[in-house]
Amino acid sequence: MQITAVRIPPEIKPVIRMVHPWQIAQRFIPEEMADPDFNPGLTIGPALVGAMTSSFLFGCAVLQTYGYYRHSPSDPKVLKGLVAALMLLTFGHIVCIMTWLWSLVVSSFGKPDEITIFSKPRTASVVLTPFIAILSQSFFVFRLFRLSHSFSLLLLCAFLSVLNIVGTLVNAAKTLDHSFMSGEGLDAPSWLTVLMVACGGACDLIITTGLVYNLRIQQSTSKLPQTANLFDKLTLWTIETGLVTSIATFLVIIFYCLMRNTFTWIGAFTVLADIYANTLLAALNSRRAVRRHTFILENFRGDAPGTSQAPYPEDLRPPDGTLTADAVVSDQASSVSLPPN
C-alpha cells in the first residue's frame, strides 16, 4: 500500500487560534442566561455581597457574645436573656439568608425568571430584622430613660419600634400573597417599605441624640474634672454605636428609592440585623472599660466603690473579679475594693 502526500492549498489550511476559557464556558450557559435584560451584577451580586458581609458580622457577634458571658457573669438574668434571645434570632436570620442565597446561586442557575426576593427564606429574614432591632434598641432606650427620666422619649421610641414591626409583618404578608406578586401590585408597598425602614432609623437617631445630649448635661454639671475623659469616651462610643445603624438604615432607603429594580437595597438591608446585634454587644462589652475607669477614680480619691458619678447606673459597680473587703479606718467601717491579682 502506497501512501502519497497531498499538498493542502494555503487558502484552506486550518487556522489555529487561542480561545478564552470564558468563550468555551459560554457554550454551556443556557440561552435564558444570555438575555440582555438579565444583569447578574445588579441582582445576584448585591445579594452575594450582603450575605457575605452578614455572615462576617455574625461571626463578630458570636465572638462578642463569648466575651460578654465570660467577663460579665454578674449581670442580671434579664440582660443575659436579652443577649441569648438576640443571638438566637440573629442565627435564624443568617440561616434564612444563606438559604435564600443558595436558591439564587444554585437552585435558580440558568433560570433567571426564578431569581426573586419574593421567597419564604427571604421573607423570614425580613420579618426577623425588626425583632432583632427592637431587642437592641430596648437596651439603649432603657439607658436613655435612666439618664433623662423622660416618659415622652420612651413612648416615642416604643411607638416607632412597634410601627416598624407592624409594617414589616404587613409587608411580609403581602409578599407571600401570590396574587400580589403579579402585575402592578408590586408598586403598592413602596411607601410601606420606606416607612418601615425609616421608623427604625428615626428611633436610632432619637436614641443617639438623647444619650449624647444627656451625657453632655451630666458632664457640665459634674464637679469632678477627672471624669471629663470618661464622659468624652462615653459620648464617642454612643455616637459610634448609634450612628452606624442610622446610616445603614438611611442607605437602604436611598438605594430603595434610586435603585429599586435591582438587589442593591436588598444587600444593604440584609446587613441591618447583624449591625444591630453587634452594636448592642459592643455597648455591653465596653462597660468593662467604664467600670475600670470608675474604679481608678474611686481609689485615687479614696471614695467607697459605687459613690463616684458614673454616667450609667449599671456601671457603678467595680469590674467583675474585684475582691471586696471591710476595713476599719478611724473607727469607721468602710468598704475597700482590692484589685484582682
C-alpha positions, 0 to 999 in steps of 0.5 A: 500500500502506497501512501502519497502526500497531498499538498493542502492549498494555503487558502484552506489550511486550518487556522489555529487560534487561542480561545478564552476559557470564558468563550468555551464556558459560554457554550454551556450557559443556557440561552435564558442566561444570555438575555440582555435584560438579565444583569447578574451584577445588579441582582445576584451580586448585591445579594452575594455581597450582603450575605457575605458581609452578614455572615462576617458580622455574625461571626463578630457577634458570636465572638462578642457574645463569648466575651460578654458571658465570660467577663460579665457573669454578674449581670442580671438574668434579664440582660443575659436573656436579652443577649441569648434571645438576640443571638438566637434570632440573629442565627435564624436570620443568617440561616434564612439568608444563606438559604435564600442565597443558595436558591439564587446561586444554585437552585435558580442557575440558568433560570433567571425568571426564578431569581426573586426576593419574593421567597419564604427564606427571604421573607423570614429574614425580613420579618426577623430584622425588626425583632432583632432591632427592637431587642437592641434598641430596648437596651439603649432606650432603657439607658436613655430613660435612666439618664433623662427620666423622660416618659415622652422619649420612651413612648416615642421610641416604643411607638416607632419600634412597634410601627416598624414591626407592624409594617414589616409583618404587613409587608411580609404578608403581602409578599407571600400573597401570590396574587400580589406578586403579579402585575402592578401590585408590586408598586403598592408597598413602596411607601410601606417599605420606606416607612418601615425602614425609616421608623427604625432609623428615626428611633436610632437617631432619637436614641443617639441624640438623647444619650449624647445630649444627656451625657453632655448635661451630666458632664457640665454639671459634674464637679469632678474634672477627672471624669471629663475623659470618661464622659468624652469616651462615653459620648464617642462610643454612643455616637459610634454605636448609634450612628452606624445603624442610622446610616445603614438604615438611611442607605437602604432607603436611598438605594430603595428609592434610586435603585429599586429594580435591582438587589442593591437595597436588598444587600444593604438591608440584609446587613441591618440585623447583624449591625444591630446585634453587634452594636448592642454587644459592643455597648455591653462589652465596653462597660468593662472599660467604664467600670475600670475607669470608675474604679481608678477614680474611686481609689485615687480619691479614696471614695467607697466603690459605687459613690463616684458619678458614673454616667450609667447606673449599671456601671457603678459597680467595680469590674467583675473579679474585684475582691471586696473587703471591710476595713476599719479606718478611724473607727469607721467601717468602710468598704475597700475594693482590692484589685484582682491579682 
